[in-house]
Amino acid sequence: MRHGKKFNHLSRTASHRDAMLSNMAVSLIMHKRITTTLAKAKALKKFVEPLLTKAKQDTTNARRVVFSHLQDKFAITELFQNISPKIADRPGGYTRIIKTGFRQGDMAPMCFIELVDFDENMAKTQKKATRTRRSRKSAAADAPAAPAAEAPATEEAPVEAPADEAAATAE
């Protein structure tokens, strides 16, 4: 019986499961987003979030503890130099799981898991794109003239003509 054994074993031995979660955590740290099955993503979330919490304090002991789980010095460098400053003020919830559908071969539920602070599309503060204002006349003068055969006749009609006719009829 499996009383008190709450986590998902993922149909693997303990050593295989630990190695797989370690490799997936390294991939998540290096690429900021990975695609996997839903069960593996949930197991990875439980595995990697305590490591991210530990990485918020940049001490020798924290580096040794995280390295004992990940076994990849490039991932440790990325984690402590780039990721930990961005998540320093976040109290938890460093990853996000978004379901993407089902795998074609066996209909396994698929998703991607990503680091929350590294997704610009879902960030709360959108970065404003700087726009420069240009008049249409100067843009038309600067652009080379297109041959008449390529341009459709509907685009050549002036846009302001109906407003001029409406003003003439109103007088």
C-alpha positions in Angstrom: 0.0 0.0 0.0 1.1 3.6 -0.6 -0.1 5.3 2.6 1.5 8.7 3.0 3.3 8.6 -0.3 1.9 11.7 -1.9 4.2 12.7 -4.8 3.9 11.4 -8.3 6.5 8.7 -9.0 6.1 9.1 -12.8 6.5 5.3 -13.3 10.3 5.6 -12.7 12.7 4.4 -10.1 13.9 7.0 -7.6 17.3 7.5 -9.3 15.8 7.8 -12.7 13.2 10.3 -11.4 15.8 12.4 -9.7 18.0 12.5 -12.8 15.1 13.4 -15.0 13.9 16.2 -12.7 17.5 17.5 -12.4 17.9 17.6 -16.2 14.5 19.2 -16.7 15.4 21.8 -14.1 18.6 22.6 -15.8 16.8 23.0 -19.1 14.2 25.3 -17.5 16.9 27.5 -16.0 18.9 27.7 -19.2 16.0 28.2 -21.6 13.4 29.8 -19.3 10.6 27.7 -20.9 10.3 24.0 -21.7 7.5 21.9 -23.2 6.7 18.6 -21.4 3.7 16.5 -20.2 1.5 17.9 -17.4 2.5 15.3 -14.9 6.2 16.0 -15.4 5.6 19.7 -15.2 3.8 19.5 -11.9 6.6 17.3 -10.5 9.2 19.7 -11.8 7.5 22.6 -10.2 7.7 21.0 -6.8 11.4 20.2 -7.5 12.6 23.5 -8.8 10.8 26.1 -6.7 12.6 25.3 -3.5 15.9 25.6 -5.5 14.9 29.0 -6.8 14.0 30.1 -3.2 17.4 28.9 -2.0 19.1 30.8 -4.9 17.8 34.1 -3.7 20.5 34.2 -1.1 23.8 34.1 -2.9 26.0 32.3 -0.3 28.5 29.5 -0.7 26.2 27.1 1.1 23.3 28.0 -1.1 25.4 27.4 -4.2 26.5 24.0 -2.8 23.0 22.9 -1.9 21.6 23.9 -5.4 24.6 22.3 -7.1 23.9 19.0 -5.3 20.5 18.9 -7.0 21.4 20.2 -10.4 25.0 19.1 -11.1 25.6 21.7 -13.8 27.9 24.6 -13.2 26.6 26.6 -16.2 23.0 26.4 -14.9 24.2 27.4 -11.4 25.9 30.5 -12.8 22.8 31.4 -14.8 20.6 30.9 -11.8 22.6 32.9 -9.4 23.7 35.7 -11.8 20.6 36.3 -14.0 17.6 34.7 -12.4 17.9 35.3 -8.7 18.1 39.1 -9.0 14.9 39.1 -10.9 13.0 36.9 -8.4 14.5 38.5 -5.3 11.3 40.4 -4.4 8.9 37.6 -5.3 7.6 35.6 -2.3 7.1 32.4 -4.3 5.4 31.1 -7.4 8.4 31.4 -9.7 7.0 29.1 -12.4 3.8 29.0 -14.5 2.3 25.9 -16.2 0.2 26.6 -19.3 -1.7 23.7 -20.9 -1.2 23.4 -24.7 -3.4 20.4 -25.6 -2.7 16.7 -26.2 0.2 14.9 -27.7 -0.7 13.3 -31.1 0.7 9.8 -30.4 -0.7 8.9 -27.0 -3.1 11.8 -26.2 -0.9 12.7 -23.1 -1.8 16.2 -21.8 1.0 18.6 -22.8 2.0 21.9 -21.4 4.8 24.3 -21.1 6.4 25.4 -17.9 8.2 28.7 -17.7 9.8 31.1 -15.3 7.2 33.8 -14.5 9.5 36.8 -14.6 11.0 36.0 -17.9 7.9 36.1 -20.1 7.4 39.6 -21.6 4.0 38.7 -23.1 2.4 38.1 -19.7 4.2 40.7 -17.7 2.0 43.1 -15.7 3.9 46.2 -16.8 4.0 46.3 -20.6 7.0 47.9 -22.1 6.0 50.9 -24.2 7.3 50.9 -27.7 8.6 54.3 -28.7 6.9 55.7 -31.7 8.0 58.6 -33.8 5.3 60.7 -35.5 5.6 61.2 -39.2 3.2 62.9 -41.5 1.8 60.9 -44.4 2.9 63.4 -46.9 6.6 63.1 -46.1 6.4 59.3 -46.0 4.8 59.3 -49.4 7.4 61.7 -50.8 10.2 59.6 -49.4 8.9 56.2 -50.7 9.7 55.3 -54.3 6.7 55.4 -56.6 5.1 51.9 -57.2 4.1 50.9 -60.7 0.4 51.4 -61.3 -0.1 47.8 -62.5 0.9 46.4 -59.0 -1.3 48.8 -56.9 -5.0 48.1 -56.8 -7.4 50.9 -57.9 -9.3 50.8 -54.6 -6.2 52.1 -52.6 -5.7 55.1 -54.9 -9.0 56.7 -54.0 -8.4 59.7 -51.7 -9.5 59.1 -48.1 -10.6 62.7 -47.5 -12.9 63.1 -50.5 -16.2 61.9 -48.8 -15.6 64.5 -46.0 -15.2 67.3 -48.5 -18.4 66.3 -50.3 -20.3 66.1 -47.0 -19.1 69.6 -46.1 -20.1 70.9 -49.6 -23.6 69.5 -49.3 -24.0 70.8 -45.8 -23.4 74.4 -47.0 
